Each structure stands twice: as structure tokens, then as C-alpha cells.
Amino acid sequence: MHNAFIATTFDWDHRSSTAWQRFTNKVLRKLRIPVKLSPPQPYQANVEVRMNLFHLLDQTIAFNVPGDVVELGCNDGDCTIVMRKMLDEMAPQKELHAFDSFEGLPEPGENDRKDGVYGKGNMAVPAERLVEKFKQLGLKLPHLHKGWFEHTVPKELPERISFALIDGDLYSSTMDVLPHVYERMSPGAIGMIAVYVDEEVFPRPGLPGHYKSPGVKRAVDEFFADKPEKVSLLYSCENSNGYFRKL
Ligand SMILES: C[S@@+](CC[C@H](N)C(=O)[O-])C[C@H]1O[C@@H](n2cnc3c(N)ncnc32)[C@H](O)[C@@H]1O
């Protein structure tokens, strides 16, 4: 299927400067000021994240991996929209499940507090915002699971999973979902992990703290320490993704 929609939906492409930015850039160039304006990054994920998502989910569909598709931490649904569009066109038999507190992050526990990156309620959006976006695009809603992962995930995950996007930002949130998701993943299923930042593989001096979500890598590395799968890093500009394929 075509994937241009990952740039054009809601003007998600933040690479193409607007007319007034191009004009300002011309002036800055003339003045020999080495600065360039570009549109801000979209709220939660950028084009590269969505491209990674597109190609990883596409693989599980192409190889007929059994199971449904889940997103742990859907926020207002931008990546959910990408998955919905893909499933509608390529695998309408698969169910799409989206989990979120819709109250933002939980109170950071001891392991996350030391990072000093996030606080309770960060990123809070009401579920209505996701619902509204789906309506605007004429898309069928995913199954929405509202509540803290530790309560919803163990009980409400589908029996079998072919693809999971894990996007909880905290050590605790990642640990609350990873064991349950992993257990239900079919062989060949893919787990994509948002904000998996490994500065040894991809050093980004100057990267703002909130993109780092360092608890995510700690949780993922700890979980996979005794597992046969390997987590690899995928470039995604300001962001960074990890992924693994269930053996
Ligand atoms: C970075 S956002 C998700 C962005 C979304 N996947 C996207 O690409 O547009 C992280 C989301 O995880 C949710 N979240 C984090 N920890 C949670 C927990 N323990 N229980 C429920 N929701 C949680 C937050 O409410 C937030 O909306």
C-alpha cells in the first residue's frame, strides 16, 4: 500500500518549511546567520517513527504472523491512526487495541524519579481527542482500554499478538507491559519500542532530556537480559526506536 499518508495526514511532515519560513531562511542566509527555521516536530511522533512503524507492521502482515495488534500508550492516537489505516487496507481481520490512562503518566516510582525527566500527568490527553481524530478521518475506532497499564494490560490484552507498539516512556510503564505482551506474541511477531535511546549506538549530543526517556532502555535491557531475542535500534531523527522479533 502507499505510505505517503504518514506525512500528509494532519500535516505530519515536519521537514517541509512553510512559505514564510522559507522567506525568513533566505534572509538569514543573506545575513550569513547559520540558522534555519523548520516546522516544529509533531506532538508525539515524527515521520521517521511512523515510517519505522509502517515497515515493521507491514512485515508482520506480509508474513501472516497470527494475532492482533496492540499499542501500549496511544495518547491522542497518531500512531494508532497509522496502524488502523494499514489494517483496514491489508489485514481487516486483525483487531486493533489501544491502551492508555488518558490521564498521562503515573507518578514516577523510585527507578524513574532519579532521571528527573517526567512527572505525574505529563502528556495527559482525554480519550475524546483520539475519538475526534478518528471521526475526522472516517476511521473505525480501535478497542480502547482506559486505565493504568498494571490494571488493564494483564486482563485485557488479546490472546495472541502479531505486533505491539510499546510507548510508555517510563521504566515502570515499560515493565508493566513487556512481560505480558512478550508472553502473548506469536513467533515472528514484532515489538516496536518508542524512545529506546542508546547513545552508544547513536550519540545525539544536545538531545533534550524528554526524548531520552532513559527508563525505557533500562527496562527493556533488563527484561531481555535472559531472553534469546536481540533488541535493535532504528534511526528516527529526534526520536529513536528499538524493535525485536519474537523467536
Ligand atoms: C509518548 S505517549 C504515546 C504516544 C503515541 N504512541 C503516539 O505515537 O502518538 C505515552 C503515553 O503512554 C501513556 N502511559 C504511560 N504510562 C502509562 C501507564 N502506566 N498506564 C497507562 N498509560 C500510560 C501516557 O498517558 C501517554 O499518553
The ligand as an ORCA input file, in Angstrom:
! r2SCAN-3c Opt
* xyz 0 1
  C       4.582      9.129     24.308
  S       2.898      8.913     24.649
  C       2.342      7.814     23.392
  C       2.408      8.393     22.003
  C       1.694      7.590     20.954
  N       2.128      6.201     20.943
  C       1.975      8.191     19.582
  O       2.881      7.714     18.911
  O       1.315      9.159     19.204
  C       2.921      7.890     26.067
  C       1.532      7.555     26.569
  O       1.630      6.486     27.496
  C       0.658      6.668     28.499
  N       1.130      5.926     29.686
  C       2.396      5.900     30.153
  N       2.481      5.092     31.234
  C       1.228      4.609     31.442
  C       0.675      3.692     32.397
  N       1.448      3.147     33.358
  N      -0.617      3.381     32.303
  C      -1.398      3.932     31.322
  N      -0.937      4.809     30.398
  C       0.379      5.131     30.444
  C       0.570      8.170     28.701
  O      -0.702      8.546     29.171
  C       0.861      8.716     27.295
  O      -0.314      9.073     26.636
*
